[in-house]
Amino acid sequence: MSKKTIVLVTCWFPHKENPQAGSFVLDHAVSLVKSGLKVRIFYIYIHPGNRAFKVWGEQYNETGIPVLKLNIASRFWKFIYQWPLFAKKTVLSFSGTSFFSDVDIIHSHALFPAGFFGFQLAQKLQKPFVHTEHWSRSFSFLRKHPLGYYGKRVYQKSRAVIFVSEYLKQKIESIANIPNKFVIANPINGDLFHYSPKPDPAPLRFTLAAFWKKNGVKRGDLILDAFHEIQQETDLKFQLDFVGDGDLLSEYQQKADAYGLPVCFCGYKSKEKLAEQLTQSHFFIHATDFETFGIVIFEALKTGTPVLASRLKVFEPYIDNTNGFLSENTVKDWKDTILKAVQQRYDYAQIGKNFRQPFSEKEIAEQTNEVYDFVLKEQNH
């Protein structure tokens, strides 16, 4: 691969207050670095502050990758986040720093607001612009937000738009004109997520992992209700582990206590600890109302862990009765799906083998680099 310098632009990135935020952006950066590319990360962090408007930059390395963190702290941070064009001048003021010297491509992740900022930076620097879409609310944003028209412009003017799933691509292209479209999934570190033998199934261990926030799309409530009925109607021995933080967990804790369920609310876990958790689990459950890709279900499959997921189009190509089941999002259907799944015999090693190569860091980096080559070739013509 030719040596290129890529600046990734993001408003989602792991930080002290939320180590779960935007971990997929860091995963992409790491995979590209391993493939031989030069990568820098421009992280625009809009957050609450005591003043009307305070801006400062800081530079550091994250897993050896240079990061320029632009802090925008304000009492009106929600307004700035919702109307990012007001921060345009501030963001562009950093374009003249050495951080952006010798850059070949500006590549943003998630349309709002990072895609806006990435597009503006690319125009300012006169560099090719690539955008990757992960955002589950991008379709709704384009249709309903007053800045939806600008989002469509970002897509249309991009030299390439990468979608993390075919499902998301089809949804967005139904309402936006996008000349050059590609589908490239998020990368998964196969050194962390790989098959290991399962423990004794007594009790059966079920793991769920998400950011459990109110007004979100994850449905841990359905799973607690389903297991409550299972506990009342059967003698199944099980352990439920909820991984991740969020303001919904207090409600879930109250419900689990009222039901008398064996549940561990394990909190945030690093990728390393999550991989260990999955290898010790007999099933991974992903109950959600919407999903653009669902990287965690593929992390589970790479460890040989069967997946029980909501019946969404994005999952249908990957989940069958050899590696799990899909369920409608009702308590009854989740109960029936879980009881059906525990009667099934699984070849855990074969599940892990089948998903060893898909979504590997090497595969995703090669596909992304092909997009970069395409963009630079178009730029030179």
N, C-alpha and C positions, 0 to 999 in steps of 0.2 A: 504494500500500500504506500502511496505517496504521502510525504509529510505535509500535513495541513494544520493550520491553527484555527481552532473553532472556539468561539465564545458562546456559551450557553446562557440564555437569559431566562430568569425564573423569579417568580414571587413566592414560590413554594420551595422550601429547602429545610432540611433538618436543622433545628436550633435548640438551645437549652430549654426554652419554654415548651417546645413541642418537637421532640426528636423523631416523631412519626411523619412530620410534614414533608411532603415532596421527596421522600427517599428514592423514588423511582428516577428523579433527575440525577441524583448522585450515582445511582446504579448505571444510568446511561453514560455518564461522564467516565466512570471507572472502566466500563467496557471499551469505550473509545480510546482511552489512554493505553489500555492493554494491547490494543490493535496497532499502536504506533503513532496515533495522532497527538498533536499538542492541544490540550483543552484547558480553557479557563471558564470560570463560572461567575457571572454577574448576577448577584442576588439582591433584589430590590425588596426590602422589608418595610412595609407600611404598618405602623403599629401605634398603640395609644401613647400619648405623651402629656406632660404637664403644661406645655406651651402651645401657642397657636400653630407654630411650625418650626421644627428643628431638624436640621439635616447634617449628617456626618457620614464619612466613609471609613471603612476599616478593611485591611487586607490580611488574610491568613491562608493557610493551607488546610484543606480537608482531604484526608487520605492521599496527601501528596499533590493535590490539584489546587492551583492558585484560585482563590476566591476574593472577589471585591464585593463587599457587603455595603450597599447603600441603605442607610437607616433614614427613614422619613417618619419622625415621631410627631404626633399632633393630637390635640384635643378633638380635632375633626377628622380623625384618621378614617372613619367609615365613609365619610363624604369623599375623601381623596381616593379611597379604594374604589368606590362606585363610579367616580368621575375622574379616571386617571389622566385625562388630557390636561387637567390642572397641574399635574406633576411632570408634564412633558419637559418643560424647560429645565427643571431640576435634574431629571434623569440624563438629558442630553448634555448637561454641563460636565458630566464625567467622561464624555466621549473623547475629549482631548487628552486624557491621561495616558500614560505609557501602557496601561493595562490593555488598551485597544490597539496598540501598535502591531503592525504586521499581521493583523487578523485577516483570514481568508473568507470566513462565513460567519454570519450572525444567525444563531439557531435558538429560537424561543420555545418554551414548553408551557402549554395551557393558554388558551386565547385571552382570558381576562383575569388580570390586566397585563400579564407578561408578554402576550402576543402583540399588544399595542405598543409596549415599550420596545420590544425587539424590532418591530417594523420601523419605528421612528429612528432607532439607532442605525439600522441598516441604511435607511435613506440618508441620514446625516453623514455616515462614513462612506457612503457609496459602495457598499459591499452587498453581495448576494444574501438574500434572506430566506431561511428555511424555518418552518414551524412544525412542531409536533403537537397533535391534539390528544389529550387524555381526558379532558374535563367532561364530567357526566352532565353538566348543565349547559354545555355549549349550544345545543340545539334550541333549548328554551331561551337562552340569552339572545340568540340571533333573531328570534321571533318576537320577543316581548320587551327587551331592554331598549331604552332610547338610543343607546350606542350600538344597537344591533347592526345598523347600516355600516358602521365603521369596522365591526368585526368581519362582515362580509368582504369589505375592502381589503382587510389584512389577508384573508384567505386568497382573494383574487390576485393580489399583487405579489404574493409569495412566489419565489422561484420553485418551491416544492412544499407541499403540505403532506406530512406523514400522520397517518391515523394508527392508533394502537390496535384497532380491530376493524375487520371488514364491516361489521355491524355499524360502528360509529361512522365510518366513511360513507356508507350508504345513507345514513340518517342525515348527515350534514350536507352531502352533495345534492340532496333533494330540494334544498332551499338556498344553496350558495353556489356560485359559479367558481370552480376551482380548476385551473388549467392542468396542473401537474400533481397528481395524487398518488400516494403510495401507502401501503399497509405494512408496518413494521411493529412488532410487539415490543413490550418492555423486556429487557434482559434479566436473566436470573443467574446468580452465581452458583454454578454446579459444584464448586468446591465446598459450598455450605449445604446446599439442598441436594441430597443424594440418598439413595436407598440404604437403610440399615435395618436389620431384623427387628420385628415388632416384639414388644413385651407380652407376657402372658395376659390373655383377655379376661382377666378377673380382677377388677371390673373392666368393662369396655370404656375406653377413654375417648371422649369427643372434645375436639378443640374448635373454638371459634376465635377469629382474630379480625379486629377492625378498629376504627376510631369511632367510638360509640357516642355520637353527638345527637342532641335533640334536633328535631326538624331535618334529620338526615334520612338515609334510605335503608340503613341496615336494620334487620328485624330480629334482634335477639329476643324480643318479647314473644314472638311466635314459638321460638325454640323452647323457652322456659314453659310456656303453656302446654306445648306438645309433650315435653318430658313429665310434666305434672300428671297428665292423663296416663302416660305410659307407666309411671310409678304406681298409680292407683289401680291400673288394670292388669299389670303383669308383674313378674318377679325379676325383671331385667336388672342386673347389677351394672351401674354406670357411674362415671365421673364426668362432669362438665367443667371445662376450663375456658373462661373468657379472657382472651389476651387483648391488651390495648387499654387506653385511657378514654375518658369522655364523660360529659355531664349526665349521660343516661345511666351510668353504672349505679348510682344511688337508688334509682327506681328499680333496676334489675335486682339489686341486692335485697331490697325490701320484698320483692316478689319471690325470689328464691327462698328467703327466710320463711315467708308465709307458707310456701309450698313444702318446705322441709326438704329441698333438693340438695344433693351433694354437688355444690358448685364452688369453684375457686375463681375469684376475680383477681387475675394474676398481674394486672397492670401492664405497662409498656414493656416489651422485650426487644432487645437488639436483634438484628438479623441472625446472629450466631445463636442466640438463645431461642429464637423462634424455630430455627432449624432443628435444634435439640428437642423442642416441644413437639414438633410434627413427627419426628422419628419415634417418639414415645406414644404417639396417638394412634388409635385404631381407625378413627374417622375424622375428617375435617368437614365442618358445616359452614356454609356460606349462604345465609338467608338475607336477601336484599331485594328492594323494589326495582333497582336499576343498577346497571354496571356497564362500563365501557370496555373493560378488559378483565379485571379481576386477577391481578398477578398472584395473589396469595393462594388461589386454588391451584395454580400451576407449580408454585413452590411446594405445595402439599403433594401433588402428584409426582413430582420429582423424587420425593422421599418415599414413594410407594404407598402413600396414604390415600385410601378411597375418599372421594369427595361427594358430599350431599349438598346440592346447590339449588337455588331457586330456578324455576323453569324460565330461563331467558334465552333469547336467540343467540346471544354472544357465547353461551356455554354449550349449546346443542352440538356443535361439531366435535367436542372433546370428551363429553361425559356419556358413557354407556354402562350397561350392567356389569361390565368387566372391571370398571374402576369407580363405580358409584351410581347415584341416581339423581334425577331432577324432580323437584317438588313444586306444586302450586303453593302460593303463599297464603295458605289457610292452616289453622291449627290441626284440623282433621287430616289434611293431606300430608303435613309434615309428620304427624304421628304415624300414619300408615307407611310413609316412605322410610322413616327410621326403623320401624319394625320389620319392614321388608329387607332393608339393608343388612340388619344384623343376622338374618337367616342366610345371607349369601356368603359363599366362600370366595376369598380373594387370593390371587397370586401377587403378593405385595412386591416381590422382586421384579416380576414382569411389568407391573405398573410403573415402577421406577425406571426400568429399562426402556419402556416405550416413550417416556418423556425425558430421557437423558439428553437428547440432542435438541429438540425444539426449545426455542427461547434461550439458548445458551448465549453467553456473552460474546463468544467468537462469531456465532451466526448473526446476531443482531448488529454487531459492529461492522461486519462485512456488508450487510444490507444497507446500513446507514451510510457507509463510505461510498457505496455505489450511487446513492442519491447525491452526495457531495460532488462526486465526479461528474454526474449528469449536470448539476447546477453550474459548476465551474466551466464545463464545456459550453453550455448555453451562454454563459457570461462572455466567453471569448469570441463568440460568433457574431 
